[in-house]
Amino acid sequence: MSTDGIDQGRLVDALATTVTIAPSVPDACQAAVRALADQLPGTIAVLLDLRGRLRCFGAAGAWQVFDGVPSDAGVIGRVFRTGKAAEVCDVRADPDYIPLDPDVRTEVCTPIVGPHGPPFGVVNIESADGPPLDQVRAALDQTAQVLGERIAGLGGLPAESAGQQLLRHAVDLSAAADEPAVLQRCLAATQDISGLSSAAIAVGAGSDTRVQAARGPLAGLLVMADRPALALLAARTRRHGSTYSLGDPDSLDARGFESLTEAGIRTMIAVPIGGRHDDGGVLLAVDHRVDVPETVTVSLLELLAAQTLVCLERVRLVGQLRLRASSDPLTGLGHHGRFTERLARAQPARTAVLAIDVDQFKAVNDTYGHQEGDRLLVELVRALQATLRAEDDLYRIGGDEFAAVVEVTHETEAQAVAERLVAAARRVGRTISVGVALREPGETAENTLRRADDALYAVKRSGRDGAKLAEPGAVSRPLMVLPPTVTEP
């Protein structure tokens, strides 16, 4: 049977004589594309799902095609996700369309489904003109059916290539938000790429060598591993490069690693992280079974280690920048933004806010200059921090204005903390005024700060150099709006 514009019988014959006898999945996909391209103008592509990304296994009609498309992106992602074909008569009106060719007007996409289960790919065509969309859809449906049956007959989707596998893990590493996440994703990638059951990252040199992170059934063994053996392994790997085992250690010389093999390690790969530096790390992949790793596997782990180092440096730099952005450059204390965040977490009846002001600080700046004022503030902050407990937090929220958030069991305990701060200031030749407010049940953090601020001003009015507990629920004036950052004392 034929239809206007498309010879359906010729398409069926082409699919039967090429796709159904293709020796591999890529060959079958490319044969399907050629059969369609023989009758349909436009850009044709077959994309199959590999680990959540639609990879191009066959294409024709354009110089450039998409590959590695996220499985939830574009019209092809929508078809793959829903299992329902799409006929888009005007791509400009479809919000899911991913533009590549400005002349494209229509897109038709059909899911590829095997005998059982959900879709595992799509057949897609984009064109400026051509036969009616229903005819194009019929051709793609026929192609997708034959192709799906052939892929199933060949054993299903092919495995990722080594490059695709490494790329997937590199993308995952790059998305890690902090150092622990980078390390754990690196270890998971090491297990996947090496095929070995456990992985670890060792850092340090000599007697300080230790396992920083480990994953897998042998993780505990690696963490408790003999330090001299780890140190020897780390030193050799940093100095001479990657190493890997060659078989059963019972019949081969373990060369200084007897403690590791006696503990059950039978296969091991060691890859340097950070080059030939004494402070660099070592990436380990181990297993209790006997195996001889392939050189290409070791090379992939070297690339993974290099990517891990880049990601570690990135998250560390971002962390430093965040700390600088949220800290006062003179004293190192958190500034107003971090104080506000901490205040929001204050627990009623268990958290006290201490509003602190340096008495007559302006006179110091006016008389001796800002440099002397800076020195005085740094000295005072050190004295206050030495007085506070480890769980207490001190912030600089203005030029000579500070605040502390302390965990207490009763308001008298908070008052005692404030009085110790006053005494600490006196020991360095300064005086401070402190207002204390214990957050009450049902009270907002902002109102607690208002009460502490009121108590502070009461101390100021009574002669400074002291601490006062705020009246319960009493607020006499609006809270002063503090600047988000501090540039000068």
TIKOL-960346 format. One line per 2 residues: number of its first residue (from 1); their letters; for each residue x, y, z of C-alpha. Coordinates in steps of 0.25 Angstrom, whole numbers, always signed. Layout:
# TIKOL-960346
NUM> A> X,Y,Z ~ ...
This chain:
# TIKOL-960346
1> MS> +0,+0,+0 ~ +5,+14,-3
3> TD> +1,+28,+1 ~ +3,+41,-5
5> GI> +18,+46,-3 ~ +22,+33,+4
7> DQ> +23,+19,-2 ~ +20,+11,+10
9> GR> +22,-2,+3 ~ +36,+2,-1
11> LV> +39,+7,+14 ~ +34,-7,+19
13> DA> +44,-14,+9 ~ +55,-5,+13
15> LA> +53,-7,+28 ~ +52,-22,+26
17> TT> +64,-24,+17 ~ +73,-15,+26
19> VT> +69,-13,+40 ~ +64,-27,+43
21> IA> +77,-33,+39 ~ +86,-22,+45
23> PS> +98,-28,+54 ~ +98,-17,+65
25> VP> +89,-7,+71 ~ +96,+5,+64
27> DA> +96,-2,+51 ~ +81,-4,+53
29> CQ> +78,+10,+56 ~ +86,+16,+45
31> AA> +79,+6,+35 ~ +66,+11,+40
33> VR> +70,+26,+38 ~ +74,+23,+24
35> AL> +61,+16,+20 ~ +54,+28,+25
37> AD> +63,+38,+19 ~ +61,+31,+5
39> QL> +47,+37,+5 ~ +46,+48,+15
41> PG> +53,+62,+15 ~ +58,+68,+28
43> TI> +67,+64,+40 ~ +65,+50,+44
45> AV> +70,+44,+57 ~ +69,+32,+66
47> LL> +72,+34,+80 ~ +73,+23,+91
49> DL> +73,+25,+106 ~ +86,+22,+113
51> RG> +86,+25,+128 ~ +76,+37,+127
53> RL> +81,+43,+114 ~ +76,+41,+100
55> RC> +89,+38,+92 ~ +88,+39,+77
57> FG> +91,+25,+70 ~ +87,+29,+56
59> AA> +84,+42,+48 ~ +83,+48,+34
61> GA> +79,+61,+28 ~ +87,+72,+35
63> WQ> +102,+75,+38 ~ +99,+76,+53
65> VF> +90,+68,+62 ~ +87,+67,+77
67> DG> +93,+56,+86 ~ +93,+54,+100
69> VP> +79,+61,+102 ~ +74,+60,+116
71> SD> +62,+50,+116 ~ +52,+61,+121
73> AG> +56,+72,+110 ~ +50,+76,+97
75> VI> +39,+69,+89 ~ +47,+57,+89
77> GR> +48,+56,+104 ~ +33,+58,+105
79> VF> +31,+47,+96 ~ +41,+38,+103
81> RT> +35,+41,+116 ~ +20,+40,+113
83> GK> +21,+29,+102 ~ +12,+37,+93
85> AA> +16,+41,+79 ~ +16,+56,+76
87> EV> +12,+63,+63 ~ +16,+78,+64
89> CD> +11,+86,+52 ~ +18,+99,+57
91> VR> +30,+97,+66 ~ +30,+112,+69
93> AD> +17,+110,+77 ~ +22,+98,+85
95> PD> +30,+102,+98 ~ +37,+89,+98
97> YI> +44,+90,+84 ~ +59,+91,+85
99> PL> +63,+100,+73 ~ +75,+96,+64
101> DP> +71,+99,+50 ~ +64,+113,+48
103> DV> +57,+107,+36 ~ +50,+96,+43
105> RT> +35,+97,+44 ~ +30,+83,+48
107> EV> +34,+72,+57 ~ +29,+58,+58
109> CT> +34,+48,+69 ~ +30,+34,+72
111> PI> +35,+26,+84 ~ +43,+13,+82
113> VG> +37,+2,+90 ~ +41,-13,+91
115> PH> +32,-25,+93 ~ +30,-22,+107
117> GP> +33,-9,+116 ~ +34,+6,+115
119> PF> +40,+13,+103 ~ +55,+12,+102
121> GV> +57,+23,+91 ~ +51,+31,+80
123> VN> +50,+33,+65 ~ +50,+48,+62
125> IE> +49,+57,+49 ~ +49,+72,+48
127> SA> +47,+78,+34 ~ +43,+91,+27
129> DG> +33,+84,+18 ~ +29,+70,+14
131> PP> +17,+60,+13 ~ +5,+62,+23
133> LD> +9,+60,+37 ~ -1,+48,+38
135> QV> +7,+41,+27 ~ +20,+44,+34
137> RA> +15,+39,+47 ~ +11,+26,+40
139> AL> +25,+24,+34 ~ +32,+27,+48
141> DQ> +22,+18,+55 ~ +26,+7,+45
143> TA> +41,+9,+47 ~ +40,+10,+62
145> QV> +33,-3,+63 ~ +43,-11,+54
147> LG> +55,-4,+61 ~ +49,-7,+75
149> ER> +48,-22,+71 ~ +62,-22,+65
151> IA> +68,-16,+78 ~ +61,-25,+87
153> GL> +66,-37,+78 ~ +80,-32,+79
155> GG> +79,-32,+94 ~ +74,-18,+97
157> LP> +81,-5,+99 ~ +97,-5,+98
159> AE> +105,-2,+110 ~ +111,+12,+112
161> SA> +124,+14,+105 ~ +136,+17,+115
163> GQ> +135,+32,+111 ~ +120,+33,+113
165> QL> +122,+26,+126 ~ +133,+36,+131
167> LR> +125,+48,+125 ~ +113,+44,+133
169> HA> +121,+44,+146 ~ +128,+57,+143
171> VD> +115,+64,+141 ~ +110,+58,+154
173> LS> +123,+62,+161 ~ +122,+77,+156
175> AA> +108,+78,+162 ~ +113,+74,+176
177> AD> +111,+86,+186 ~ +121,+83,+196
179> EP> +134,+75,+199 ~ +127,+63,+205
181> AV> +118,+62,+193 ~ +130,+63,+184
183> LQ> +137,+52,+191 ~ +125,+42,+192
185> RC> +122,+44,+177 ~ +136,+42,+173
187> LA> +136,+29,+181 ~ +123,+24,+175
189> AT> +129,+27,+161 ~ +141,+19,+165
191> QD> +133,+7,+168 ~ +125,+8,+155
193> IS> +137,+10,+146 ~ +146,+0,+152
195> GL> +136,-10,+155 ~ +142,-13,+169
197> SS> +134,-13,+181 ~ +140,-2,+190
199> AA> +147,+11,+188 ~ +155,+21,+197
201> IA> +162,+34,+197 ~ +175,+34,+206
203> VG> +182,+48,+209 ~ +194,+52,+217
205> AG> +208,+47,+217 ~ +216,+38,+226
207> SD> +210,+35,+239 ~ +199,+45,+236
209> TR> +194,+37,+225 ~ +179,+34,+227
211> VQ> +167,+30,+219 ~ +158,+42,+218
213> AA> +146,+36,+211 ~ +142,+21,+208
215> RG> +131,+14,+202 ~ +127,-1,+200
217> PL> +127,-14,+208 ~ +142,-12,+210
219> AG> +141,+3,+215 ~ +143,-1,+229
221> LL> +156,-9,+226 ~ +161,+3,+218
223> VM> +159,+13,+229 ~ +166,+3,+239
225> AD> +177,+0,+230 ~ +191,-1,+234
227> RP> +197,+13,+234 ~ +211,+9,+229
229> AL> +205,+2,+217 ~ +196,+13,+214
231> AL> +208,+23,+215 ~ +216,+14,+206
233> LA> +205,+13,+196 ~ +202,+28,+196
235> AR> +217,+32,+194 ~ +220,+22,+183
237> TR> +207,+26,+176 ~ +210,+41,+177
239> RH> +224,+39,+172 ~ +223,+29,+161
241> GS> +209,+29,+157 ~ +197,+19,+157
243> TY> +199,+5,+161 ~ +190,-7,+160
245> SL> +191,-22,+165 ~ +194,-34,+156
247> GD> +186,-45,+162 ~ +186,-54,+175
249> PD> +195,-48,+185 ~ +197,-62,+191
251> SL> +205,-65,+179 ~ +211,-51,+176
253> DA> +220,-42,+184 ~ +211,-32,+192
255> RG> +224,-23,+193 ~ +221,-16,+206
257> FE> +206,-17,+206 ~ +205,-31,+213
259> SL> +196,-24,+224 ~ +186,-20,+213
261> TE> +186,-34,+206 ~ +185,-41,+220
263> AG> +173,-33,+223 ~ +166,-38,+210
265> IR> +169,-29,+199 ~ +172,-37,+186
267> TM> +171,-26,+176 ~ +175,-11,+177
269> IA> +177,+1,+168 ~ +184,+13,+173
271> VP> +183,+27,+166 ~ +189,+40,+170
273> IG> +180,+52,+172 ~ +188,+65,+171
275> GR> +200,+60,+164 ~ +214,+58,+171
277> HD> +211,+67,+183 ~ +213,+62,+197
279> DG> +200,+67,+201 ~ +192,+61,+190
281> GV> +182,+50,+191 ~ +182,+36,+186
283> LL> +169,+29,+180 ~ +168,+14,+183
285> AV> +159,+4,+177 ~ +159,-10,+184
287> DH> +152,-23,+184 ~ +153,-36,+192
289> RV> +152,-44,+179 ~ +165,-46,+170
291> DV> +165,-38,+157 ~ +175,-32,+148
293> PE> +170,-18,+144 ~ +171,-13,+130
295> TV> +180,-1,+127 ~ +169,+6,+121
297> TV> +161,+6,+134 ~ +173,+11,+141
299> SL> +174,+23,+131 ~ +159,+26,+133
301> LE> +161,+26,+148 ~ +173,+36,+146
303> LL> +163,+45,+138 ~ +153,+44,+149
305> AA> +164,+48,+160 ~ +167,+60,+152
307> QT> +153,+64,+151 ~ +151,+62,+165
309> LV> +162,+71,+169 ~ +156,+82,+160
311> CL> +143,+80,+167 ~ +149,+80,+181
313> ER> +157,+93,+178 ~ +144,+99,+173
315> VR> +135,+96,+185 ~ +147,+101,+194
317> LV> +148,+114,+187 ~ +133,+116,+187
319> GQ> +133,+113,+202 ~ +144,+123,+204
321> LR> +136,+133,+196 ~ +123,+131,+204
323> LR> +131,+132,+217 ~ +137,+145,+213
325> AS> +124,+150,+208 ~ +117,+147,+221
327> SD> +128,+151,+230 ~ +134,+165,+235
329> PL> +147,+166,+229 ~ +153,+173,+241
331> TG> +149,+164,+253 ~ +145,+151,+245
333> LG> +132,+151,+252 ~ +119,+148,+244
335> HH> +112,+160,+240 ~ +97,+164,+240
337> GR> +93,+154,+230 ~ +98,+142,+238
339> FT> +93,+148,+251 ~ +79,+149,+245
341> ER> +80,+134,+240 ~ +84,+130,+254
343> LA> +74,+138,+261 ~ +63,+132,+252
345> RA> +67,+118,+258 ~ +66,+123,+273
347> QP> +58,+114,+282 ~ +48,+120,+291
349> AR> +52,+119,+306 ~ +65,+114,+302
351> TA> +72,+124,+294 ~ +76,+138,+298
353> VL> +80,+150,+290 ~ +91,+160,+295
355> AI> +91,+173,+289 ~ +105,+179,+291
357> DV> +111,+193,+289 ~ +125,+199,+291
359> DQ> +124,+211,+300 ~ +129,+224,+295
361> FK> +136,+217,+283 ~ +134,+230,+274
363> AV> +143,+238,+283 ~ +154,+228,+281
365> ND> +153,+229,+266 ~ +152,+244,+267
367> TY> +164,+245,+276 ~ +173,+234,+272
369> GH> +168,+231,+258 ~ +162,+219,+251
371> QE> +174,+211,+251 ~ +175,+211,+266
373> GD> +160,+209,+266 ~ +161,+196,+258
375> RL> +172,+191,+267 ~ +163,+193,+279
377> LV> +152,+186,+273 ~ +160,+174,+269
379> EL> +166,+173,+283 ~ +152,+174,+289
381> VR> +146,+164,+280 ~ +157,+154,+285
383> AL> +154,+157,+299 ~ +139,+154,+297
385> QA> +141,+142,+289 ~ +150,+136,+300
387> TL> +139,+138,+310 ~ +128,+132,+302
389> RA> +126,+117,+302 ~ +129,+109,+289
391> ED> +114,+108,+286 ~ +111,+123,+287
393> DL> +112,+132,+275 ~ +117,+146,+274
395> YR> +114,+155,+262 ~ +118,+169,+258
397> IG> +105,+176,+253 ~ +110,+191,+252
399> GD> +122,+199,+254 ~ +123,+198,+269
401> EF> +111,+189,+271 ~ +111,+174,+273
403> AA> +102,+163,+277 ~ +103,+150,+283
405> VV> +93,+138,+282 ~ +95,+128,+294
407> EV> +88,+115,+298 ~ +83,+116,+313
409> TH> +73,+109,+322 ~ +69,+121,+329
411> ET> +69,+137,+328 ~ +79,+138,+340
413> EA> +89,+129,+332 ~ +88,+139,+321
415> QA> +90,+151,+330 ~ +102,+144,+336
417> VA> +108,+142,+322 ~ +106,+157,+319
419> ER> +113,+161,+332 ~ +125,+152,+329
421> LV> +126,+160,+315 ~ +125,+173,+323
423> AA> +137,+169,+332 ~ +145,+164,+320
425> AR> +144,+177,+313 ~ +149,+184,+326
427> RV> +161,+175,+326 ~ +165,+181,+312
429> GR> +163,+195,+317 ~ +149,+197,+310
431> TI> +135,+197,+315 ~ +122,+192,+308
433> SV> +107,+192,+310 ~ +99,+180,+308
435> GV> +84,+177,+307 ~ +79,+163,+310
437> AL> +66,+157,+305 ~ +62,+142,+306
439> RE> +53,+138,+294 ~ +39,+136,+299
441> PG> +29,+125,+294 ~ +21,+131,+282
443> ET> +31,+143,+281 ~ +37,+146,+268
445> AE> +52,+147,+267 ~ +51,+161,+263
447> NT> +43,+165,+275 ~ +54,+158,+284
449> LR> +64,+166,+278 ~ +56,+179,+280
451> RA> +55,+176,+295 ~ +70,+173,+296
453> DD> +73,+186,+289 ~ +63,+194,+298
455> AL> +71,+188,+310 ~ +84,+192,+304
457> YA> +79,+207,+303 ~ +74,+206,+317
459> VK> +89,+203,+321 ~ +94,+214,+313
461> RS> +84,+224,+320 ~ +88,+219,+334
463> GR> +103,+222,+332 ~ +108,+210,+322
465> DG> +118,+199,+326 ~ +108,+189,+330
467> AK> +97,+178,+326 ~ +82,+179,+328
469> LA> +72,+168,+326 ~ +60,+172,+317
471> EP> +46,+173,+322 ~ +37,+162,+318
473> GA> +30,+165,+305 ~ +33,+180,+307
475> VS> +37,+188,+294 ~ +37,+203,+295
477> RP> +42,+207,+281 ~ +44,+202,+267
479> LM> +56,+193,+264 ~ +68,+201,+257
481> VL> +70,+196,+243 ~ +84,+191,+242
483> PP> +93,+191,+230 ~ +95,+178,+222
485> TV> +110,+179,+222 ~ +121,+187,+230
487> TE> +132,+194,+223 ~ +137,+203,+233
489> P> +138,+202,+249
